[in-house]
Each structure stands twice: as C-alpha cells, then as structure tokens.
Amino acid sequence: MHYPQSDRPKGKFPASGEVQSQILHMVYVQTGLLFDEGILLRGGITVGDVALSYGQLFGPAVIRGYAIESQVARFPLIVVGEEVLREVKNNPALWVNDADYDLKATKSLLRLSAGHRGKNSPSAANIRPCSTSMPNSSGAG
C-alpha cells in the first residue's frame, strides 16, 4: 500500500525516511569519531516508548537498546533491532515510497554499512541488523 505524502498520518509520527536518515547519521558519527578522535563506538538502535526526566531517558526502548548494545554489539558496531525493520514495514508515517520498497532500502543500507568484512571484525562504519533472539524490555525471555 502506498500513502502519498499528503495522505500520511500527521501528529507525533516521525518524518518519512527517518529510519534511513538516522542510520546514515550513525554511520557518519561512527566514522567521524574513529577517524577524528580515535574513538570506537558500539550501540543498539531500537524503537519504542521513552520518557525524559531530569535529563535522563527511561523506558522499555532504552532497556532494549542497552540489551542490544551489551549483549550483541561486542565489537565496535551499531546493531539495529529487528523491531526497527518491523516498524519500517508497518508504520506508513516512516515510508518514503511504500512498505516493501522502504524495507528493502533499509536492509540494503544496513548491508552497505556493514560492508564485506568478517562477521565480528571492527570497522569504521559497521551497522547491521540484529537477528539474535533477546529478552524483551520487561526482562522476560
């Protein structure tokens, strides 16, 4: 199903193309920190509920992002949770074209940023999807 830009839901939804934009931004940040500062970066990208209080983030998405970072991203890389790909597929507000096209584009972007290196080799721009089953944000397996 294709939603023209004018027919997309309005309100608290992210901008169309936001997922791809954020992945590209993380590639830029990761590469810049390595080459400019010699800092290696690892992290986890997810979607979900987050609350900001006294300058601190709380919520299930923060817990899930931390779990991805600490349990899957053991080397300097950024891992994208499977739930991000599901959100790209199911949330029309994120689409630039349509669900299938944008999901393929996002997966392609992840493959490009991971490159053709070995599975666990560190690199300047190493962002890939998480296909490992992990505990959900409530702590239940």
C-alpha positions as CSV (number, residue, x, y, z in Angstrom):
1,M,0.0,0.0,0.0
2,H,1.4,3.4,-0.9
3,Y,0.5,6.5,1.0
4,P,1.0,9.8,-0.9
5,Q,2.9,12.3,1.3
6,S,-0.3,14.4,1.8
7,D,-2.3,11.3,3.0
8,R,0.1,10.1,5.6
9,P,-0.9,10.3,9.3
10,K,0.0,13.6,10.9
11,G,0.9,14.3,14.5
12,K,3.6,12.7,16.7
13,F,4.9,10.5,13.9
14,P,8.5,10.7,12.7
15,A,9.2,12.1,9.3
16,S,9.2,9.8,6.3
17,G,12.6,8.4,5.7
18,E,13.6,9.0,9.3
19,V,14.9,5.5,9.9
20,Q,17.2,5.6,6.9
21,S,18.3,9.1,7.9
22,Q,19.2,8.1,11.4
23,I,21.2,5.1,10.2
24,L,23.1,7.3,7.8
25,H,23.7,9.8,10.7
26,M,25.1,7.0,12.9
27,V,27.4,5.9,10.1
28,Y,28.7,9.5,9.9
29,V,29.1,9.8,13.7
30,Q,30.8,6.4,14.0
31,T,33.2,7.1,11.1
32,G,34.0,10.6,12.4
33,L,34.7,9.5,15.9
34,L,37.0,6.8,14.7
35,F,39.0,8.9,12.2
36,D,38.9,12.2,14.0
37,E,39.2,11.2,17.6
38,G,40.3,7.5,17.6
39,I,37.2,6.6,19.5
40,L,35.5,3.3,18.7
41,L,31.7,3.2,19.1
42,R,29.2,0.5,19.7
43,G,25.4,0.7,20.3
44,G,22.0,-0.6,19.7
45,I,19.1,1.0,17.8
46,T,15.5,0.2,18.6
47,V,12.0,1.7,18.6
48,G,9.6,2.1,21.5
49,D,8.5,4.1,24.4
50,V,10.9,6.5,26.1
51,A,10.4,9.1,28.8
52,L,12.7,12.1,29.6
53,S,13.0,13.1,33.2
54,Y,15.7,15.4,34.7
55,G,17.9,14.9,31.6
56,Q,17.7,11.1,31.8
57,L,16.0,8.8,29.4
58,F,13.9,5.9,30.8
59,G,11.6,3.3,29.4
60,P,11.4,-0.1,27.5
61,A,13.2,1.2,24.4
62,V,16.2,2.4,26.5
63,I,16.4,-1.0,28.1
64,R,16.1,-2.8,24.8
65,G,18.8,-0.5,23.2
66,Y,21.1,-1.3,26.1
67,A,20.5,-5.0,25.8
68,I,21.3,-4.9,22.1
69,E,24.5,-2.9,22.7
70,S,25.7,-5.0,25.7
71,Q,24.7,-8.5,24.5
72,V,25.0,-8.4,20.7
73,A,27.4,-5.5,19.8
74,R,30.5,-7.0,21.4
75,F,32.8,-5.2,18.9
76,P,32.7,-1.6,17.7
77,L,29.5,-1.7,15.7
78,I,25.9,-0.5,15.9
79,V,23.2,-3.1,15.8
80,V,19.7,-2.4,14.6
81,G,17.0,-4.4,16.4
82,E,14.6,-6.4,14.3
83,E,11.7,-4.3,15.7
84,V,13.1,-1.3,13.7
85,L,12.6,-3.2,10.5
86,R,9.1,-4.3,11.6
87,E,8.3,-0.6,12.3
88,V,9.6,0.4,8.9
89,K,7.3,-2.2,7.3
90,N,4.2,-1.4,9.4
91,N,4.3,2.3,10.0
92,P,3.2,4.4,7.0
93,A,4.5,7.6,8.6
94,L,8.0,6.2,8.0
95,W,7.6,5.4,4.4
96,V,9.1,7.4,1.6
97,N,7.6,5.2,-1.1
98,D,5.8,2.1,0.3
99,A,6.4,-0.6,2.9
100,D,8.1,-3.1,0.6
101,Y,10.4,-0.6,-1.2
102,D,11.4,1.2,2.0
103,L,12.1,-2.1,3.9
104,K,14.3,-3.3,1.1
105,A,16.1,0.1,1.0
106,T,16.7,0.0,4.8
107,K,18.0,-3.6,4.6
108,S,20.2,-2.6,1.7
109,L,21.6,0.4,3.7
110,L,22.4,-1.9,6.6
111,R,24.2,-4.3,4.2
112,L,26.2,-1.5,2.7
113,S,27.2,0.0,6.0
114,A,28.3,-3.5,7.3
115,G,30.3,-4.0,4.1
116,H,32.0,-7.2,3.2
117,R,34.1,-7.7,6.3
118,G,34.1,-10.7,8.6
119,K,31.2,-11.3,10.9
120,N,32.9,-9.9,14.0
121,S,35.6,-7.6,12.6
122,P,35.6,-3.9,13.8
123,S,35.4,-1.2,11.2
124,A,34.7,2.5,10.7
125,A,31.1,2.1,9.6
126,N,29.7,-1.1,10.9
127,I,25.9,-1.1,11.4
128,R,23.9,-4.2,10.9
129,P,20.5,-5.8,11.8
130,C,20.1,-7.8,15.0
131,S,18.8,-11.3,14.2
132,T,19.5,-12.7,17.7
133,S,16.6,-13.5,19.9
134,M,16.9,-11.3,23.0
135,P,14.9,-10.7,26.1
136,N,12.2,-8.1,25.7
137,S,12.2,-4.9,27.7
138,S,10.3,-6.4,30.6
139,G,13.1,-8.8,31.2
140,A,11.1,-11.9,30.2
141,G,12.8,-14.2,27.7
